[in-house]
Amino acid sequence: MPMIEILDDICKGCLLCIPACPHSLIQNTQAKINRRGHYPVEFIDPEHACNGCKLCAITCPDVAIVVYKEVKKKAS
């Protein structure tokens, strides 16, 4: 199951990644502020619609998005 991680302390909230996501999974909620004084975007994917296309990461000028094509579960 693909997913992305927004690196909050690097994201400056430029919002370029929002229109880049074909499934509209990145949102500008302004729910938190990072230590640089910016509002980072949030990845919201309750239905697991992310396909790991990397368009958000390619668009990000600050390399604040990490794309995971497959999330491995921890062994018990």
C-alpha positions, 0 to 999 in steps of 0.5 A, spaced: 500 500 500 503 506 497 503 512 502 507 519 502 510 522 508 510 530 509 517 532 512 513 537 517 520 541 519 522 542 511 515 543 508 514 551 507 507 550 505 508 553 498 501 548 496 504 546 489 503 539 491 496 540 492 494 540 485 499 535 483 496 530 487 491 526 482 487 523 488 486 530 492 490 527 498 494 533 500 490 538 504 492 545 506 489 544 513 493 549 517 492 545 523 499 545 525 505 550 525 512 548 524 518 550 527 520 555 521 513 558 522 510 555 516 503 551 515 505 544 512 500 541 508 497 534 510 497 527 507 489 525 508 488 518 505 482 514 509 481 510 503 488 508 501 487 511 494 494 513 494 498 509 488 505 512 489 505 516 483 510 521 486 507 527 482 507 530 489 514 529 491 517 531 484 513 538 484 515 539 491 521 544 491 524 543 498 524 535 497 519 535 503 515 529 501 517 522 501 514 516 497 513 509 500 511 505 494 510 499 499 509 499 506 512 493 510 509 491 516 513 490 522 514 482 524 511 480 531 
